[in-house]
């Protein structure tokens, strides 16, 4: 096997590892949403345990990429692809953490004062899941234009975040004895907003892999 063919095989394995990680993160978010919606405590514990798989896969991707840089001495486009894989894996790991945060506030979401916020939190989460899925598709397909389109959807999550924040503040004012629960949901609201930011970051790296230029997407 010639050197170039061996390197291309390593790159292919790297892409597949990032795809697996994206799939795990997407599944974690969906399981977390299902657990919260159905008040399924067993599924919530599964989400917490399986976060270790996401962390381990990020470590494996970083190891593979570092090894390729050290042993293959890639240049130009190949080096960009390796660096982008590491960056995307880092953002995916953080998004996986947000799935864990979601199941940690199940009690607050089922609290009588805040139960009405669940449909809007579900909508934010579903939008985030869709963005994760479509960004990974753009990555695998080397499609920067699709990545730009995904990043634009972060505006919608930002709008939801602002509206939800005002709603939560209003509920807390009306129910001062529920301030602790409300504060936990304010943090969840922030985590879901950050989910959109992480996906936008991934999209920026997808564009960079193709163009060689880092362009901020969806910035006001």
C-alpha positions in Angstrom: 0.0 0.0 0.0 1.5 3.4 -1.0 1.9 6.2 1.5 -0.8 8.4 0.0 -3.4 5.6 0.0 -2.7 4.7 3.6 -3.1 8.4 4.6 -6.5 8.6 2.7 -7.7 5.5 4.6 -6.7 7.3 7.9 -8.7 10.4 6.8 -11.7 8.2 6.0 -11.6 6.6 9.4 -11.3 10.1 10.9 -14.5 11.2 9.1 -16.3 8.1 10.2 -15.3 8.7 13.8 -16.7 12.2 13.7 -19.9 10.9 12.1 -20.3 8.3 14.9 -19.8 11.0 17.4 -22.3 13.3 15.8 -24.8 10.4 15.7 -24.2 9.7 19.4 -24.7 13.3 20.3 -27.9 13.5 18.3 -29.2 10.4 20.0 -28.3 11.7 23.4 -30.3 14.9 22.8 -33.3 12.9 21.5 -33.2 10.5 24.5 -32.9 13.4 26.9 -35.9 15.1 25.3 -37.9 11.9 25.5 -36.9 11.3 29.1 -38.0 14.8 30.1 -41.3 14.7 28.0 -42.3 11.3 29.4 -40.8 11.9 32.9 -38.7 8.7 32.3 -36.1 8.5 35.0 -34.5 5.3 33.8 -33.9 6.9 30.4 -32.5 10.0 32.1 -29.9 7.8 33.9 -29.1 6.2 30.5 -28.3 9.6 29.1 -26.0 10.4 31.9 -24.1 7.1 31.6 -23.8 7.2 27.9 -22.1 10.7 28.0 -18.9 8.8 28.8 -19.1 7.2 25.3 -19.1 10.7 23.7 -16.2 11.8 25.8 -14.2 8.7 25.0 -14.8 9.1 21.2 -13.6 12.7 21.3 -10.4 11.5 23.0 -10.0 8.9 20.3 -10.5 11.4 17.5 -8.0 13.8 19.1 -5.5 10.9 19.4 -6.0 9.8 15.8 -5.6 13.4 14.5 -2.5 14.1 16.6 -0.9 10.9 15.4 -1.6 11.7 11.8 -0.1 15.2 12.2 3.0 13.7 13.9 3.6 10.8 11.5 2.2 11.9 8.1 3.2 15.5 8.2 0.1 16.6 6.2 0.1 20.0 4.4 -2.5 22.5 3.2 -5.9 20.9 2.6 -5.2 17.7 4.5 -3.9 19.5 7.6 -7.0 21.7 7.6 -9.2 18.6 7.4 -7.5 17.1 10.5 -7.7 20.3 12.5 -11.4 20.8 11.6 -12.2 17.2 12.8 -10.6 18.0 16.2 -12.5 21.3 16.4 -15.9 19.7 15.5 -15.3 16.9 17.9 -14.7 19.4 20.7 -18.0 21.2 19.9 -19.9 17.9 19.7 -18.5 16.9 23.2 -19.9 20.1 24.6 -23.3 19.6 22.9 -23.4 16.2 24.5 -22.9 17.8 27.9 -26.1 19.8 27.2 -28.1 16.6 26.9 -27.0 15.7 30.4 -28.0 19.2 31.6 -31.4 18.7 30.2 -32.2 15.6 32.2 -30.8 17.1 35.3 -33.6 19.7 35.5 -36.5 17.2 35.1 -37.9 18.0 38.5 -37.9 21.7 37.7 -39.6 21.2 34.4 -42.4 19.2 36.1 -42.8 21.7 38.9 -46.4 23.1 38.7 -45.2 26.7 38.2 -42.9 25.9 35.3 -44.7 23.0 33.6 -46.0 25.3 30.9 -42.5 26.0 29.7 -41.9 22.4 28.6 -43.3 22.7 25.1 -41.1 25.7 24.3 -38.0 24.0 25.8 -38.9 21.0 23.7 -39.1 23.2 20.6 -35.7 24.6 21.3 -34.2 21.2 21.8 -35.8 19.8 18.6 -34.4 22.7 16.6 -30.9 22.0 18.1 -31.2 18.3 17.2 -32.0 19.3 13.6 -29.1 21.7 13.5 -26.7 19.0 14.8 -27.9 16.5 12.2 -27.7 18.9 9.3 -24.3 20.2 10.3 -22.8 16.7 10.4 -24.4 16.0 7.0 -22.7 19.1 5.7 -19.4 18.0 7.2 -19.5 14.6 5.7 -20.5 16.0 2.3 -17.9 18.7 2.4 -20.7 21.2 1.7 -19.9 24.7 3.0 -23.1 26.3 1.6 -25.3 23.9 3.6 -23.2 24.7 6.6 -23.9 28.4 6.2 -27.6 27.7 5.9 -27.5 25.7 9.2 -25.6 28.5 11.0 -28.3 31.0 10.0 -30.9 28.9 12.0 -29.1 29.9 15.2 -31.0 33.2 15.1 -34.2 31.3 15.8 -32.7 29.6 18.9 -31.5 33.0 20.0 -35.0 34.5 19.7 -36.4 31.6 21.6 -33.8 32.0 24.3 -34.7 35.7 24.8 -38.4 35.0 24.9 -38.0 32.1 27.3 -35.8 34.2 29.6 -38.5 36.8 29.9 -41.1 34.1 30.6 -39.0 32.5 33.3 -38.3 35.9 35.0 -42.0 36.6 35.0 -42.8 33.2 36.6 -40.1 33.7 39.3 -41.6 37.1 40.1 -45.0 35.6 40.5 -43.7 32.6 42.5 -40.7 33.8 44.6 -40.8 30.5 46.5 -39.8 28.9 43.2 -36.7 31.0 42.6 -34.3 28.1 42.9 -36.2 26.0 40.3 -36.5 29.0 38.0 -32.8 29.7 38.2 -32.1 26.1 37.2 -34.3 26.6 34.1 -32.6 29.9 33.3 -29.3 27.9 33.1 -31.0 25.3 30.9 -32.2 28.0 28.6 -28.7 29.3 28.4 -27.3 25.8 27.7 -29.8 25.4 24.8 -28.8 28.8 23.4 -25.2 27.7 23.6 -26.0 24.5 21.7 -26.9 26.6 18.7 -23.7 28.5 19.1 -21.7 25.3 19.1 -23.3 24.2 15.9 -22.6 27.6 14.4 -19.0 27.1 15.4 -19.0 23.7 13.7 -20.4 25.2 10.5 -17.6 27.8 10.5 -15.0 25.1 10.6 -16.7 23.2 7.8 -16.5 26.4 5.7 -12.8 26.8 6.7 -12.0 23.2 5.7 -13.1 24.0 2.1 -11.9 27.6 1.8 -8.9 27.9 4.0 -10.4 31.1 5.5 -12.1 31.4 8.9 -15.4 33.3 8.5 -17.7 34.2 11.4 -21.2 33.0 10.5 -24.4 34.4 11.9 -22.8 37.2 13.9 -24.8 40.4 14.5 
